[in-house]
Amino acid sequence: ITPCGAISFSSKCWGGRATDIFITMNSGFLSLLEHGDVVLADRGFDMHEDVAIHGGKLEIPSFTRGKRQLTMDEVEYSQRLSKVRIHIERVIGLLRINTPFYSR
């Protein structure tokens, strides 16, 4: 999803137990990244190096692994990402509703 809300990439459908990382590595998405592009992802999507090699920057919400709590900066950073991700999830939902493949 671009900053203006346009869908910039849609991969082919993957069946079975394909992971998000597998799909990202094999869908051609990374080859479309340009210098300065930002990729938002969930926790556990550790592909910083793969995204960086293609000129992008991976942004993942902070998490408390090994810490009792997040710092104030980490909380604010995660909140900013969450506000953007809400809009991304909304666009994905609209795509599912308006695409014949997803229709029931």
ROSE-4610 file (N, C-alpha, C; in Angstrom, 1 decimal, always signed):
// ROSE-4610
residu = [I/I/I/T/T/T/P/P/P/C/C/C/G/G/G/A/A/A/I/I/I/S/S/S/F/F/F/S/S/S/S/S/S/K/K/K/C/C/C/W/W/W/G/G/G/G/G/G/R/R/R/A/A/A/T/T/T/D/D/D/I/I/I/F/F/F/I/I/I/T/T/T/M/M/M/N/N/N/S/S/S/G/G/G/F/F/F/L/L/L/S/S/S/L/L/L/L/L/L/E/E/E/H/H/H/G/G/G/D/D/D/V/V/V/V/V/V/L/L/L/A/A/A/D/D/D/R/R/R/G/G/G/F/F/F/D/D/D/M/M/M/H/H/H/E/E/E/D/D/D/V/V/V/A/A/A/I/I/I/H/H/H/G/G/G/G/G/G/K/K/K/L/L/L/E/E/E/I/I/I/P/P/P/S/S/S/F/F/F/T/T/T/R/R/R/G/G/G/K/K/K/R/R/R/Q/Q/Q/L/L/L/T/T/T/M/M/M/D/D/D/E/E/E/V/V/V/E/E/E/Y/Y/Y/S/S/S/Q/Q/Q/R/R/R/L/L/L/S/S/S/K/K/K/V/V/V/R/R/R/I/I/I/H/H/H/I/I/I/E/E/E/R/R/R/V/V/V/I/I/I/G/G/G/L/L/L/L/L/L/R/R/R/I/I/I/N/N/N/T/T/T/P/P/P/F/F/F/Y/Y/Y/S/S/S/R/R/R]
num = [1/1/1/2/2/2/3/3/3/4/4/4/5/5/5/6/6/6/7/7/7/8/8/8/9/9/9/10/10/10/11/11/11/12/12/12/13/13/13/14/14/14/15/15/15/16/16/16/17/17/17/18/18/18/19/19/19/20/20/20/21/21/21/22/22/22/23/23/23/24/24/24/25/25/25/26/26/26/27/27/27/28/28/28/29/29/29/30/30/30/31/31/31/32/32/32/33/33/33/34/34/34/35/35/35/36/36/36/37/37/37/38/38/38/39/39/39/40/40/40/41/41/41/42/42/42/43/43/43/44/44/44/45/45/45/46/46/46/47/47/47/48/48/48/49/49/49/50/50/50/51/51/51/52/52/52/53/53/53/54/54/54/55/55/55/56/56/56/57/57/57/58/58/58/59/59/59/60/60/60/61/61/61/62/62/62/63/63/63/64/64/64/65/65/65/66/66/66/67/67/67/68/68/68/69/69/69/70/70/70/71/71/71/72/72/72/73/73/73/74/74/74/75/75/75/76/76/76/77/77/77/78/78/78/79/79/79/80/80/80/81/81/81/82/82/82/83/83/83/84/84/84/85/85/85/86/86/86/87/87/87/88/88/88/89/89/89/90/90/90/91/91/91/92/92/92/93/93/93/94/94/94/95/95/95/96/96/96/97/97/97/98/98/98/99/99/99/100/100/100/101/101/101/102/102/102/103/103/103/104/104/104]
x = [+0.9/+0.0/+0.9/+0.7/+1.5/+0.9/+1.7/+1.3/-0.1/-0.5/-1.8/-2.9/-2.6/-3.6/-3.8/-2.9/-3.1/-2.4/-2.9/-2.3/-1.2/+0.0/+1.2/+1.7/+1.2/+1.7/+0.7/+0.4/-0.4/+0.2/+0.6/+1.2/+0.2/+0.7/-0.2/-0.6/-1.6/-2.1/-1.1/-0.9/+0.0/-0.8/-0.8/-1.5/-0.7/-1.3/-0.6/-0.2/+1.0/+1.5/+2.7/+2.5/+3.5/+3.5/+4.7/+4.9/+4.9/+4.7/+4.8/+6.2/+7.2/+8.6/+8.9/+8.4/+8.6/+7.9/+6.7/+6.0/+6.7/+7.2/+7.9/+9.2/+9.9/+11.1/+10.9/+9.8/+9.5/+8.5/+7.9/+6.8/+7.3/+8.5/+9.0/+8.9/+8.3/+8.0/+9.3/+10.3/+11.6/+12.3/+12.2/+12.8/+12.2/+11.0/+10.3/+10.6/+11.3/+11.7/+12.7/+12.5/+13.4/+14.1/+15.2/+15.9/+15.0/+14.9/+14.0/+12.7/+12.3/+10.9/+10.9/+9.8/+9.6/+8.6/+8.9/+8.0/+7.6/+6.3/+5.7/+5.4/+5.7/+5.5/+5.1/+4.6/+4.3/+5.6/+5.5/+6.6/+6.9/+8.1/+8.5/+8.8/+8.6/+8.9/+10.3/+11.3/+12.7/+13.4/+13.2/+13.8/+14.5/+15.1/+15.7/+16.8/+17.7/+18.8/+18.3/+17.3/+16.7/+16.1/+15.4/+14.7/+15.8/+16.8/+17.9/+18.7/+19.0/+19.7/+19.0/+17.7/+17.0/+16.6/+17.2/+17.1/+16.0/+15.3/+14.2/+14.6/+13.6/+13.8/+12.6/+12.8/+11.8/+11.4/+10.1/+9.7/+8.7/+9.1/+8.3/+8.0/+6.8/+6.5/+7.5/+7.8/+8.7/+8.0/+8.8/+8.2/+9.1/+8.6/+9.3/+10.2/+10.5/+11.4/+12.6/+12.6/+13.7/+13.7/+12.6/+12.5/+11.2/+11.1/+9.9/+8.8/+9.3/+8.4/+9.1/+8.4/+9.0/+9.3/+10.3/+10.6/+9.5/+9.4/+8.4/+8.6/+9.8/+10.1/+9.6/+9.8/+9.4/+7.8/+7.2/+5.7/+5.2/+5.8/+5.3/+5.6/+6.7/+7.0/+6.0/+5.7/+4.8/+3.4/+3.0/+1.7/+1.6/+2.7/+2.7/+2.5/+3.2/+3.1/+1.7/+1.1/-0.2/-1.2/-1.1/-2.0/-2.0/-0.8/-0.7/-1.2/-0.9/-1.3/-2.8/-3.5/-5.0/-5.5/-4.9/-5.3/-5.0/-3.8/-3.4/-4.3/-4.7/-5.6/-7.0/-7.4/-8.7/-8.6/-7.6/-7.4/-7.4/-6.7/-6.7/-8.1/-8.8/-10.2/-11.1/-10.9/-11.7/-11.3/-10.1/-9.6/-10.3/-10.3/-11.0/-12.5/-13.1/-14.6/-14.8/-14.0/-14.3/-13.5/-12.9/-12.2/-12.9/-13.3/-14.0/-13.5/-12.1/-11.5/-11.9/-12.1/-12.4/-13.9/-14.7/-16.2/-16.7/-17.7/-18.3/-19.5]
y = [-1.2/+0.0/+1.2/+2.1/+3.4/+4.4/+5.4/+6.5/+7.1/+7.1/+7.7/+6.6/+5.4/+4.4/+3.4/+3.6/+2.7/+1.4/+0.4/-1.0/-1.0/-1.3/-1.2/-2.6/-3.7/-5.0/-6.0/-7.0/-8.1/-9.4/-10.3/-11.5/-12.5/-13.6/-14.6/-15.4/-16.2/-16.9/-18.1/-18.3/-19.4/-20.3/-21.6/-22.5/-23.2/-24.1/-24.9/-24.1/-24.4/-23.8/-22.9/-22.1/-21.1/-20.0/-19.7/-18.6/-17.3/-16.2/-14.9/-14.6/-15.1/-14.9/-15.6/-16.8/-17.6/-16.9/-16.4/-15.7/-14.4/-13.7/-12.4/-12.7/-13.7/-14.0/-14.5/-15.2/-15.8/-15.1/-14.0/-13.4/-12.3/-11.9/-10.8/-9.4/-9.4/-8.1/-7.4/-8.1/-7.4/-6.8/-7.4/-6.8/-5.5/-5.2/-3.9/-2.8/-3.1/-2.0/-1.1/+0.2/+1.3/+1.9/+2.5/+3.1/+4.1/+3.9/+4.7/+4.2/+3.1/+2.5/+1.9/+2.0/+1.5/+0.3/-0.8/-2.0/-2.1/-2.1/-2.4/-3.8/-4.4/-5.8/-6.1/-7.3/-7.7/-8.2/-8.3/-8.9/-10.3/-10.7/-12.0/-12.1/-11.0/-10.9/-10.3/-11.1/-10.6/-10.8/-9.8/-9.8/-8.4/-7.8/-6.5/-6.5/-7.6/-7.6/-7.8/-8.6/-8.9/-7.6/-6.9/-5.6/-4.6/-4.5/-3.5/-3.7/-5.0/-5.3/-4.7/-4.6/-4.1/-2.6/-1.9/-0.5/+0.0/-1.0/-0.6/-0.6/-0.2/-0.3/-1.0/-2.0/-2.7/-2.1/-1.8/-1.2/-2.2/-2.6/-3.6/-3.0/-3.1/-2.6/-3.1/-2.3/-2.8/-3.9/-4.7/-5.7/-5.9/-6.5/-6.6/-7.8/-8.5/-9.7/-9.4/-10.0/-9.9/-8.6/-7.8/-6.6/-6.7/-6.0/-5.9/-5.0/-3.9/-3.0/-2.2/-1.6/-0.8/+0.6/+1.3/+2.6/+3.5/+4.8/+5.7/+5.9/+6.0/+6.1/+4.9/+3.7/+2.5/+2.4/+2.9/+2.9/+3.9/+5.1/+6.1/+5.6/+5.0/+4.4/+3.3/+2.4/+1.4/+1.9/+2.9/+3.6/+4.2/+4.9/+5.5/+4.5/+3.4/+2.3/+1.7/+1.5/+0.9/+1.8/+3.1/+4.0/+3.9/+3.7/+3.4/+2.1/+1.1/-0.3/-0.5/+0.3/+0.3/+0.6/+1.6/+1.9/+0.9/+0.2/-0.8/-2.0/-2.4/-3.5/-3.2/-1.9/-1.5/-1.7/-1.3/-1.5/-2.9/-3.7/-5.2/-5.8/-5.3/-5.8/-5.4/-4.2/-3.8/-4.6/-4.9/-5.8/-7.1/-7.7/-9.0/-9.0/-7.9/-7.8/-7.6/-6.8/-6.5/-7.3/-8.4/-9.2/-10.5/-10.9/-12.1/-13.4/-13.5/-14.7/-14.8/-13.7/-13.8/-13.9/-13.6/-13.6/-15.0/-15.1/-16.4/-16.7]
z = [+0.0/+0.0/+0.0/-0.9/-1.0/+0.1/+0.3/+1.3/+0.9/-0.4/-0.7/-0.7/-0.3/-0.2/-1.4/-2.4/-3.6/-3.3/-3.9/-3.8/-4.8/-4.4/-5.3/-5.6/-4.9/-5.2/-4.7/-5.5/-5.0/-5.6/-4.7/-5.2/-5.7/-6.4/-6.8/-5.5/-5.5/-4.4/-4.1/-2.8/-2.4/-1.5/-1.8/-1.1/+0.0/+0.7/+1.6/+2.8/+3.3/+4.5/+4.2/+3.2/+2.8/+3.9/+4.4/+5.4/+4.8/+5.5/+5.0/+4.5/+5.2/+4.8/+3.5/+3.3/+2.1/+0.9/+1.1/+0.1/-0.3/+0.7/+0.4/-0.4/+0.0/-0.7/-2.1/-2.4/-3.7/-4.6/-4.1/-4.9/-5.8/-5.7/-6.5/-5.9/-4.7/-4.0/-3.7/-3.2/-2.8/-4.0/-5.2/-6.3/-6.8/-6.3/-6.6/-5.7/-4.6/-3.6/-4.2/-3.9/-4.3/-3.0/-3.2/-2.1/-1.4/+0.0/+0.8/+1.1/+0.4/+0.7/+2.1/+2.7/+4.1/+4.0/+4.6/+4.6/+6.1/+6.3/+7.6/+7.8/+8.9/+9.2/+10.6/+10.9/+12.2/+12.9/+14.2/+15.0/+14.5/+14.5/+14.1/+12.6/+11.9/+10.4/+10.3/+10.6/+10.7/+9.4/+8.5/+7.2/+7.0/+8.1/+7.9/+6.9/+6.9/+5.9/+4.5/+4.3/+2.9/+2.4/+3.2/+2.7/+2.5/+3.4/+3.2/+2.0/+1.6/+0.4/-0.8/-0.8/-1.9/-1.8/-0.8/-0.6/+0.3/+0.9/+1.8/+3.2/+4.1/+5.5/+6.1/+6.9/+7.6/+8.9/+9.1/+10.4/+11.0/+12.3/+13.1/+14.4/+15.0/+16.3/+17.3/+18.3/+19.4/+20.2/+20.8/+21.7/+22.9/+23.9/+25.2/+25.5/+24.4/+24.6/+25.5/+26.6/+27.5/+28.4/+28.2/+29.0/+29.8/+30.9/+31.7/+31.0/+30.4/+29.7/+28.7/+27.8/+26.7/+27.3/+26.6/+27.0/+26.4/+26.8/+26.3/+24.8/+24.3/+22.9/+22.1/+22.7/+22.0/+21.9/+23.0/+23.1/+22.0/+21.9/+21.0/+19.5/+19.3/+18.0/+17.6/+18.5/+18.2/+17.9/+18.7/+18.5/+17.1/+16.7/+15.3/+14.2/+14.4/+13.4/+13.4/+14.6/+14.7/+14.0/+14.1/+13.4/+11.9/+11.4/+9.9/+9.5/+10.3/+10.0/+10.0/+10.8/+10.8/+9.4/+8.7/+7.4/+6.4/+6.6/+5.7/+5.8/+7.0/+7.2/+6.6/+6.6/+6.1/+4.5/+3.9/+2.4/+2.1/+2.8/+2.6/+2.7/+3.7/+3.9/+2.7/+2.2/+1.0/-0.2/-0.3/-1.5/-1.4/-0.2/-0.1/-0.4/+0.0/-0.2/-1.7/-2.4/-3.8/-4.8/-4.4/-5.4/-5.5/-6.8/-7.0/-6.3/-6.2/-5.6/-4.2/-3.5/-2.1/-1.8/-2.9/-2.7/-2.3/-1.5/-1.1/-1.9]
